[in-house]
Amino acid sequence: MPTRPFSAAIIGGLWPTTSPDAWSDVGDGLAQKANALDGNAATILQLADGLPAENSGKTIDAMHEMCLRQGIAVVRQADIYHSMARAVSEIARVIFSAVMSLRCR
């Protein structure tokens, strides 16, 4: 909170009480999770591509299709985590900018 007279009365509950570092750490964690999910999706899709090459039949075709669907689902989940990581990192940046701009005045 700024230390100038009436700052508390003017800003009140609008002043960010959380550290931008905490938000940044959460954003980093979300980005790591997204990268791990990308790796998992790549592994699932790679294994799915190997199924028809090594085997054949309706069961293998069904397993291949199911693995492809699961891989795509994990890719979509990774995309959601990437979006959350970007949003949380932007929140950290905005809080940091607000804190710094008010400290410099």
N, C-alpha and C positions, 0 to 999 in steps of 0.2 A: 504494500500500500504506500502510495506517495506520502511524504511527510509534510507537505505544504499545508497551510491553514485551510480548513474546510474540505480537504481532499476526501476524507472519509464520508462527509455528508453528501458531496457531489457524486462520487463514484459509488459509494455504498456497496451493495451486493453485486455490482457489475464487475468488480475487480477480480481477476482470476486468482483463485486460492490454491490451485494446483500448480506444481512445478512443470515447466515445459519438458524437463528431463524425463519425468515419469511418462508423459505422453510419447516422447520420442522412444523410450525403451519399449513401450507397448507396440508402437509402430514397427520397430525393429523385430520384435518377436513375431508379429503378424507376417512380416516379410519373410522371415525364416521359415515359418509354417507353410507359406505359399510356395517357397522354393522346394521344400521337402515334398509337398503334394505334387509339384511339377515333376520331380524325380520319380515319385511313385507312379504317376500316370504314364510316364515314359516306359517304366519297367513293365507295367501291365500291358501296354500296347505292344511292346516288343515281344513279350511272351505270347500275346494273342496272335501276333503275326506268325510265330513259329508253330502254332498248333496245326494248321492245315498242311504245312510243309512236311511235318513228321507223321501225320495220321490222316485218316479219311473216314467219311461216314456222316450220317445225320447227327449223331451225338457230338462229334468233333465240330461240325458246322454250328450246332447250337451253342457249344462251349465257346467257340470263337466269337460268335455274335454277342454272347453274354459278356465276355471279356472286353470286347470293344465298347459295349455300353458302359461297363464299369470304368474303363479308362477315360471315356468322355465325361462321365459323372465326376471323376476326380479332377479332370482338367477344369471343369466348371467350378468346382469347389475352390481350386487354386486361384481361379480368376476372382472369385469373391474375396478371398483372403488378400490378394494383391490390391483390390479396390479398397478394402478396409485399411490396409497398411498405408496406402496413399492418403486416405482421408485423415487417419490419426496423425500421420506425420505432418500434414497441413495444419491440423489443429495445434500441434506443438509449435510449428513455425509462427502461427498467428499469435499464440499466447506469448511466445518469446518476443516477437516484434512489439506487442502491446506493452509488455513489461519494460523493454528497453526504451521505447519511445517516451514513456511516461517518466522513466528515471532520468532521462537526459534533459528534461524540461526544467 
